[in-house]
Amino acid sequence: MYEKLVNYLVNEKDVDPAVITPDATFEDLGLDSLDVVEMAVELEEELGVELEVEDQNITTFGEFVAFAESKAN
């Protein structure tokens, strides 16, 4: 899941892979709340699960990955 999301950020959002770490905030990655929702929607479609990120207090990339993994299982 981590690598899948790193690839998404690099390929779809032009994020420098060097700045993508579990502790990186979305602001560190140059993402706003709409970017995070778009990433969640893309993942929802791919995995066939519902990720209600708006209802979560997710502030880092690592938290997003952990949340996505918990819903994918």
N, C-alpha and C positions, 0 to 999 in steps of 0.2 A: 504494500500500500504506500509506504514511504516513497519508494522509487517512482511509482506511478504518479504520485502527486508532484514530486520534484520535476519529472518530465513534463507534466502539464504546465507548471509554472514557467519552465524554461521555454517550452514551445508555444504556449498560448498567450502568456503574459510578458514574455521577454525579460524574465527575471534572471539575473546573473547567478549561475549555480553556486558560485563561491559564497554568496550571502545566505543561501538556504541552509538553515540549521534548525534543529528542533526548538531551540530557544528564540529563534527570530520571530519578532512580532510581525503582524501583517504590515504595519507601517514601515518596519525595517525592509520589507520586501517590496515596498512601493505599491501596496495593494490597499484599496479602500473597501468599505463594506459591500459595495456592489460586486467587486471582484471576488470576494469571498463567497457571496451567494451564487455567483455564476459558477465558481469552482464546485460548490456543493451540488448545484443542479446537474452539471456535467457528470459528476460522480454518481448521483442518484440514477440517472439514465443508464449509465454503464453497469451499475451493480444491481439495479432493480430494488433499491431500498429508499426509504425516506430519511433525509438528513435535515432536520429542522434546526439549522445552525443559528437562526435568529433567536431561538429560545435558550441558547446556551451562552455561557460566559467564556467564549473561546478567544484567547488573545495571542496565542503563539501557533506557529506552524505545527509543532509537536503535539499540541492539544488538539488541533484539527485532525491530524493523522490518527491519534488515539480515539477520538470520537468516531471518525469514519470507520476505523477497524472494529469498534464495538458494535456498530450498526450492521456491518457486513457479515458478522458471524451469526 
